[in-house]
């Protein structure tokens, strides 16, 4: 299963979720060049297949100076940049925050010898996954520089596997996988700090990694979920897809219909009773944000709610009565019937991970 929470979220059958896209950070833009009618921007010669040369060319296309360590005369980045400068002759594209992040991601992939999905992973995609804060540390991106990262290293730099993280979270993510992050998070006391992250931040990092890593149902099903998936990230584990779906049932118009739809999809009466207990507990303990319409505060309130002891026990009671196939079926049908509105998209398993792992890891 995969579910994904998009601007509308997205779900997958080996599911994938992705969340409402917060405002994109903007920087002052310089005037874009106007290309003559019928004229097309130049492309590098077919013989230049070196990704370093291509990286330098893209820096020149957007009028961005490559990092100084790649400006030595024999560097392919320098050669591509010089060739591109001559080709574009000042007629460059606008370089906003997403373009700089995209160049950074391509540079890291080139240095790691990793593949990158050149079709889907473009500046426009990075704009769609932009958020106002790091999902792991909750640091405001107005105060720290976001880094685009491939979450599951084995999948590579592909759509559905990318998130923007703070420098602290990015440094740790590059060194761990889902299982080691889960083990680290479970070993920490509430006031512990390890590798620059607190226990709560480790729990969120472990959850982020588990979203895109295929894991046994028993390992992820009963865990708290202190993090909702960032925009357009795929959820490959059905139990987490169901958790997200339940958490997104915010109070408001149509809630009774959505809750009733989920209850009707439960495979037996015991699961329906457990779901009703969970929903009533979440409703009673949900905290309203200080400011109405504050989407970030609403999201963090839902995340914190999943760490409440009673909510967690009620979730464990429900999921212990459901198999992996049950969770997958419930989420697939619920999304098709509009239980999550237009915020979640369901994808078949093959579509959810199409192109994943086709190149080396991109950390």
N, C-alpha and C positions, 0 to 999 in steps of 0.2 A: 504494500500500500504506500501511496505517497500523497501527502497533502501539503499545500503551500499557502501561506498567508500573504496576499499581495497588497497593492494599493487597494486592490482586492486581494485577500489572501489566496493561497493555492494549496489544494490537497492532492496527494497521490495514493494509488491503491497499495503500493508499498509506500504509502502516503507522504504528502508533503504540504507543509503549512507556510504561509508568509503573511506579514501583518500590514496594517494601514501605514502608508509611507508618510512620515512626518515631513515638515518643510525642509527643502533642500537648502544647504548653506550656500550663500552667494557671495562672490567677491566682485569688485568693480571690473567690468569687462571692457576691453579695448574695442575699437571699431572693427568689425569684421570686414575682410576684403571682399570686394564685389568682383566676381568672375565674369568675363565677357560672355554674352549669350552664345550658346553653342560650344563654348570652350570648357574643357574638363580639366580639373586639377591633375598635374602629372603624377605618374606612379613610377617606382623604381624599376630598372630594367629586370627582365625575367631572370637574368643570370645572377642577380643579387638575392640569393635565397638565405643568406646569413641572417638569423634573427637579430643579431647585434646591429647589423647594417640597417635593417628595417626599423629597429628601435630609434636609431639616430635620425632616420628619415622622418619618422613620426614626430620627433621633437622639432625638426625643422618645419614640418607641415603646420604645427601649431605655434611656431615662434617661441619655443621654450629651449633654454640652454641646457644641454645634458649635464649630469653631475660632473664635477671637475675631474674625478678619478677616471672618467671615460673619455677625456679630451686629449689623451696622448695621441701623437700622429698615427701610430700603428693600430689604434683601437678601431674595431669595426663600427662602433657607435659614432666615433669622430668622423670616420669616412662617410657613413650614411648621413650624418648631420650636414657635413660640408656639401655633399652631393645634393641633398634636399634644399639647402639654402640657395644654391645656384638655380635649381629647378623652380622653386616657388618665387624667387626674386621679390620677396616682400609681400606676396599675396597669400598670407597665412590665415588659418582659421582661428577663431576665438578659443582661448584656452581658459576654461573655467575650472572650478575645484574638481569636478568629475574627470576632466581631461588630465589634470595633474595626478589624480589617483590612478587613472588607467595607465599612464606612463610608468608610474611607480610599480604597479602590479606587473606590467610587461617586463620591466627591468629585473624584478625579483625572479620572475619565471625564467628569463634568459640566464641569469647568474646561476640558478639552480639546475639548469638544463631541463626545465619542465615544459610541458605543453600548455597551451592556453587556447580556449575556444575563441578564435578570432571573429567568429560570426556573431555569437550572442553576447560575449563579454566585451562590450564597447562602452564609451562614456555615457551613452543614453541609459544603459542598464545600471551603471553605478549611480546615476541620478535617481533611478527608481528605487534603489535599495538604501538611499540615504536616510539617516535617522538623526535625531537631535542629540542623542547621547549614546555612549557605549552600552551595549546590552549586558555586559559582564560587570563592569565597574561602576556603571551609571554616571561616569564623568561626562560633563557637558562638552560637546564638540566645539562649542564656542571658546573653550579654554584649553583643550588639548587637540592635537592634530589627529584626525581619524586615519587609520591604516586599513586598506582593503586586504582581506585575508581569505585564503581558502581554508575552510573549517576542517574538513576531513582531508588530510594530506594525500591519501591514496586516490581520491577522486580527482584532484587537480583543480586548476583554475577554470571552473565551468559554472554555467548558470545553475542556481539552486544550491550551490556550495560556497557562496561568498557572503561575507558580512564585514561591516565596518567596525573596527575595534579601536580602543584606546591603545597608546603605546605599551602600557603595563600589561594589558590583556594579550596584546599581539605577541609580546616577547615570550609569554608563558605558553600560548597556544602553539607556537612553533616547535615546542619541545615535548608535547604530550599528545596522547591519543585518548579516545573515549574511556577505555578501561582504566588506564593509569590515572586519568583525571577523576573518575568516579572513586577509585581507591583512595586517592589523596583527599578528596572532599569528605569521604566517610571516616577518615582517620583523624580529622581535625576537631578540636573543641571550639566552642562558639567564639572565643576571643583569640584564637590562634591566627598567626600570619605566616605564610610560606611563599617564598619566591615573589614577594611583593603583593600577594593577594590575600585578602581575608578569607575566613571560612565561608561566608556567604558568597563571596566572589568566586571561590573555587566551586561551590555548588552550582552557580549559574554557568560557569565555564564547562563543567562536566555535562550539564544539561544541553548546552549548545552543541557540544561534540556528539552527544548521543542522538540528537535529532537526525543528523545526516549519516550516521554510522549504523549499518545493519547489526542489531544486537539481539540476543535471545529474549523472548517475551518475558521470561521470568526475571531477567536482570533489570529491565526498565519499567515493567508494569506497575510495581508497587511503590515506586520512588515518588517523592514530592517533585513538583515541577516549578522551581522558583524563577523560571524564565519563559516568557512567550517567545516563539520564533521570530527573529528579525524578518523584515520584508523579503519575500520571495525565496526564503530558505525552505528546502524540502524536508519533510518529516517522513522518515522511512520506517518508523516503528508504529504500528497501529494503535497501541495503547496510548502513546503520547498524542496521536491525532485525536483520540476520543477526549483526552484531558483538555486539549486546546479547545475543542468544540464546546465542551461543557463550560469552560472558563469564559468563552466569548459570549455566552448567553447573558448579556448585560440586561439589567432591569429596563423596561421601556415597552413601547408599543409592540405587540406581537409576542411578548415573552411567553405568555401562557400557551400560545399555539406552538412555539418552538419547543418548549419543555414537554408538551404533550406528544409532539412528534418523536422526540428522543425516547420518551417512555414507551411509546408504541413499538419502537424498534428493538427494545430489550428482548432477549430470547425466552425469558421465563419470568414468573412473578417475583421470585427472590431478587432478581436483578432490578426489576422495576421498583420494588420497595427500597432497595439500597440506593438507587438513583434518586428517588424522592427524598430520602434522608440527606444525601449529599447536597442536593439543590437547596433544600430548606436551610441547611447549615451555612452554606456559602452565602445565601441571601441575608441571613441574620448577621453574619460577621463581615460582610463586605463594607469597606469604608468608602464613603463618598469623598472625591477629591476636593481640596480646599477651593478650587476655582472650577466652576461649571465649564465644560468643554475642553478641559485640559487633558488631551489625549495621552500624553506621556504619564501624567499622574494616574489616570485611569488604568493604563497598562501596568504600571508598577504596583498599583493596589491589587490587581488580579494576581500578579506574580507572588506578592507577599501573602495573599490569601491561601495559596497552595501550600505554604510552609506552616500554616496554623495546624497545631497538633490534632484538633478534632476533625478539621477538614481532611487532613491527610489520612486519618484512620477511617473516615467514611469513604474516601476514595479507595483505600485498600480493600474495604469490605465489598465495594462494587466490583472492582477489577478482579478480585479473587473468584467471582462468579461468572467471569467471561473468559473465553479462550481468545487466542490471537485472531482466529478467523471471525469470531463474534465481533471483536473491536473493529476489524477491517470492514465487515459488512455494514455495521451500524454507521460508521463514518461515511462510507461511500453512498449509502442511500440517503442519509441525512443531508449531505451536501447537495445531492441531486434534487432533493425536495425543498431546498432553500432554508434549511435550519440555521445556516450561518450567513444568510443574505448573500451579498456578492463579495464578501471578504475572503472567501476560501474557494480554492479550485482543486478539484480532484484530478489526478493524472494516473494512468495505468503504470504499472511497475516499470515496463520497458521504456516508456516515455520519461518517467521520473528521473532515471539515471542514464539516459541516452548520452553517450560521449564521456561518461565518467570513467576515470582511470585510463584514458587513452594515451595520456602522456605521463611523464614522471611527476612525482609529488611537487606541489607548488605551495610552499610554506610561507 
